[in-house]
Amino acid sequence: MFHEERPVYLRLRDTIAAMILDGAVRDGDPLPSVRSLAAEHGANPLTVAKAYQTFQDEGLIIVRRGVGMFVAQGASARLRTAERRDFLENRWPVIAAQIRRLDLDLEELVEHASP
């Protein structure tokens, strides 16, 4: 599968992004510590720190020394915009090509979209 080919820190980044986009953590909320997220996902704490660093570099996470890491104000909207752009520019063309290749129609796709 596509996701398993990606480096672990990027898969962890996807997990953190999903937490933010799904509303599990909101703007201003604290994030799990590096150690707790590492333990939860069976990852090396340095790998988790690298994933968090990508968000810090983008200004989506702020660090309060001695307190922890927090979702920056406006981060969820900025992240949603960036993720939409990435999806439409990088992932959707591959998916759309597969849909055409398999001659799937919209009704069939919608029918199978619901869990």
Backbone torsions as a table, in degrees:
resi	resn	phi	psi	omega
1	MET	NA	153.1	-176.4
2	PHE	-54.3	-46.7	-174.2
3	HIS	-65.5	-33.6	-177.9
4	GLU	-69.6	-19.6	179.7
5	GLU	-80.4	-16.1	-178.4
6	ARG	-80.2	150.2	177.1
7	PRO	-59.0	153.1	-176.8
8	VAL	-57.8	-42.0	-177.6
9	TYR	-63.0	-32.2	177.6
10	LEU	-74.3	-34.9	175.1
11	ARG	-66.0	-38.9	175.5
12	LEU	-65.7	-38.4	176.8
13	ARG	-60.1	-42.9	177.2
14	ASP	-59.8	-39.6	179.3
15	THR	-64.3	-45.1	179.3
16	ILE	-65.6	-42.9	178.1
17	ALA	-59.8	-41.9	178.9
18	ALA	-63.2	-38.3	177.4
19	MET	-59.2	-41.5	-178.9
20	ILE	-72.7	-48.1	-176.9
21	LEU	-67.9	-32.5	179.2
22	ASP	-80.8	-8.2	179.3
23	GLY	84.4	10.3	176.5
24	ALA	-64.9	-34.1	169.9
25	VAL	-129.6	135.2	-176.5
26	ARG	-110.4	169.4	176.7
27	ASP	-51.2	128.4	179.7
28	GLY	91.9	-15.0	-179.2
29	ASP	-75.8	151.7	174.1
30	PRO	-74.0	149.8	175.4
31	LEU	-100.2	157.6	175.8
32	PRO	-58.6	148.1	178.1
33	SER	-65.6	160.4	177.7
34	VAL	-56.1	-46.4	-177.5
35	ARG	-64.7	-42.1	-178.0
36	SER	-69.2	-39.0	178.1
37	LEU	-67.7	-37.8	177.4
38	ALA	-62.8	-45.1	179.9
39	ALA	-64.3	-42.0	-178.6
40	GLU	-62.4	-34.9	-176.2
41	HIS	-106.8	4.8	179.3
42	GLY	62.6	37.2	-177.3
43	ALA	-112.9	162.7	175.2
44	ASN	-72.6	135.0	178.5
45	PRO	-55.8	-32.4	177.7
46	LEU	-66.0	-33.0	178.0
47	THR	-69.3	-41.3	176.6
48	VAL	-64.0	-43.1	178.5
49	ALA	-59.6	-37.9	178.1
50	LYS	-65.3	-40.2	177.7
51	ALA	-63.3	-46.8	177.8
52	TYR	-61.1	-38.0	-178.6
53	GLN	-59.9	-36.1	178.8
54	THR	-60.6	-37.9	178.3
55	PHE	-72.1	-37.7	176.5
56	GLN	-61.8	-44.0	-179.5
57	ASP	-60.4	-30.8	-179.7
58	GLU	-90.3	-0.6	180.0
59	GLY	74.3	20.5	-178.2
60	LEU	-93.6	-17.7	179.0
61	ILE	-128.8	138.3	174.3
62	ILE	-116.6	147.0	-179.7
63	VAL	-108.2	128.9	173.0
64	ARG	-110.0	106.0	-175.2
65	ARG	-52.4	131.3	179.2
66	GLY	79.3	-6.2	-178.4
67	VAL	-114.8	-49.3	179.7
68	GLY	143.3	-166.1	-179.5
69	MET	-107.2	143.9	-176.1
70	PHE	-135.0	150.4	174.9
71	VAL	-72.0	127.8	-178.9
72	ALA	-69.2	153.2	175.6
73	GLN	-62.6	132.6	-179.7
74	GLY	82.5	-1.1	-175.9
75	ALA	-63.9	-41.9	-176.2
76	SER	-62.5	-41.7	179.0
77	ALA	-66.7	-43.2	179.7
78	ARG	-65.8	-40.5	179.4
79	LEU	-65.5	-43.1	179.0
80	ARG	-59.8	-43.6	178.7
81	THR	-61.4	-45.9	-179.8
82	ALA	-65.6	-41.7	-179.5
83	GLU	-67.3	-38.4	176.5
84	ARG	-61.3	-47.4	180.0
85	ARG	-59.5	-45.8	179.0
86	ASP	-61.2	-43.4	179.9
87	PHE	-61.2	-50.4	-176.1
88	LEU	-67.3	-35.6	-177.2
89	GLU	-85.5	-32.9	-171.8
90	ASN	-113.0	-39.8	-175.6
91	ARG	-95.1	-40.2	-176.2
92	TRP	-60.0	-43.2	-179.9
93	PRO	-55.9	-37.8	178.6
94	VAL	-68.6	-43.2	179.4
95	ILE	-65.3	-45.6	-179.7
96	ALA	-60.7	-40.5	178.4
97	ALA	-63.4	-40.1	178.7
98	GLN	-66.6	-38.8	177.3
99	ILE	-60.7	-45.8	178.2
100	ARG	-64.2	-43.3	-179.5
101	ARG	-58.2	-39.4	-177.6
102	LEU	-90.4	-0.9	179.2
103	ASP	54.5	45.8	177.3
104	LEU	-85.6	147.1	176.1
105	ASP	-110.6	166.3	-174.9
106	LEU	-58.5	-43.4	-179.0
107	GLU	-58.9	-43.7	179.3
108	GLU	-64.7	-40.7	178.8
109	LEU	-65.1	-44.4	-179.4
110	VAL	-64.0	-41.7	179.9
111	GLU	-58.6	-36.7	-177.9
112	HIS	-92.7	-3.3	-179.1
113	ALA	-76.3	-26.6	-178.2
114	SER	-82.9	135.5	-179.6
115	PRO	-68.1	NA	NA
